């Protein structure tokens, strides 16, 4: 392809993306369902299971800020942001609150 054609296609693509506008951050439930449930619904790789109060109790006791930091940076077998680097910090924080609150926590939800 010619350089001019490539430039035109790139311009059209970037204009289309701009015209769609910003994408709203996903809710905690959406992030959990799409990204976190793969491990947290089953306990895969030692992940605390969704809604398991006993497993989440010591994590909730660490506090919201610490648990958010751990989820963003990764810990043990969980990579940063659960292996989904495209998620924003806000989306990860929302997912942490959603999961912790389902197990008895009282975390701020950022919704």
Buried (B, 14 or more C-beta within 10 A) or exposed (E): EEEEEEEEEEEEEEEEEEEEEEEEBBBBBBBBBBBBBBBBBEEEEEBBBBEBEEBBEEBBEEEBEEBBBBBBEEEEEBEBBBEBEEBBEBBBBBBBBBBBBBBEBEBEBBE
